[in-house]
Amino acid sequence: MLAETSADLEEFRVQVRTFIAERSPGIKQHTGVRAPAADFVPAIRRWTADLYAAGYFGGEWPEQYGGAPGWDLRKAFVVAEELARAQTWQPIGAHALAAAAVLDFGTDAQKDHYLPRIRSGEDIWCQLFSEPGAGSDLAALRTSARLDGDHYVVDGQKVWTTNGQHADVGYLLARTDPDAPKRKGITAFAVDMTLPGIDVRPLREITGTTDFNEVFFDSVRIPVDAVIGEVDQGWTVANSSLAHERTGVASMATELQVHLDHLLALARPRFVESGVRRDVGRIATHAKVIDLMSRRVQSGMLAGRAGVADAPSVKIFFSDTNLELAQAGMALQGVNGIATEGDAAAVDDGWWQDAFLYARAYTIAGGANEVLRNIIAERGLGLPRDPA
């Protein structure tokens, strides 16, 4: 729940909740950051356009590009909470990340072209950052972009590209100076995903769904005007755009509360057992702690004093607790816990099985928990760095 509220803000919450109930494309079948089926993408595009048109997304943008005058960050937290509470879809892809990069570093021509298409849902973006050898250590990326006349020729491979199969545009990081230190010599690009030489290969996950992709670049020619910001300054562009994502802590706390409600409904018939009461009580306590942590981080953001360790702390505790919660939901089903989605024996049509399999991904996505703990230790607490 939002840390700081008011009567006006609660009225806004009611408006958002009503809007979602009347206009959303429905409840998501699966938990987590998932890709829709291809035939559902048009509905997601319309929903994206509705959210932007209503001012629930992009409110912080300059007014000339559709932003709302006097936009209050607390409203963004409310929208994130209500979307999570409704268990419905958000706009898919890297729309917020790409918009931040274009707004802060893009040319006027890029802003005029891309921003309206993000708001209308016409362009779905994907994030082309991670590579097989450059995930948590993103600066180790090796995809190259070589200048050839008025184009860059891109070769390399990206991986874990969410919604890459649906994307119209890619937010790409590629190395333009192979001799520079690894955080230098990287450039950001806006890439037309239909260009020749781009091969998107879906990855089938343990859940049985395809949310991520590998993306291969084979001598892909990207025009020089696709560069976002300055050449060789892509590391700055990427970090700046990542810093704009500030609503995740609100959605995490709310999502966990929704999952806890599911667990309580499943466990209630067995509350006569002390072990079940103990396990569920522990998870409920952790969910409350995460809610309080989220409120504290939101307050810090609103006051302009967010610490480097704040959001990573919430993410670590959320993902660990979410995994524990999913494991408890599976255990409560006994032998039926081994059923799969669609099996008549599976509770809630296999929702728990999918949630359990996906919960492990949360401990890796957005920065592996082990790496985030190092960030907290080194940058937040000032402890000695790990030896190289």
Summary of the structure (lengths in Angstrom):
residues: 388
radius of gyration: 21.5
end to end distance: 40.7
largest distance: 74.1
contacts: 1258
relative contact order: 0.11
helix: 51%
strand: 14%
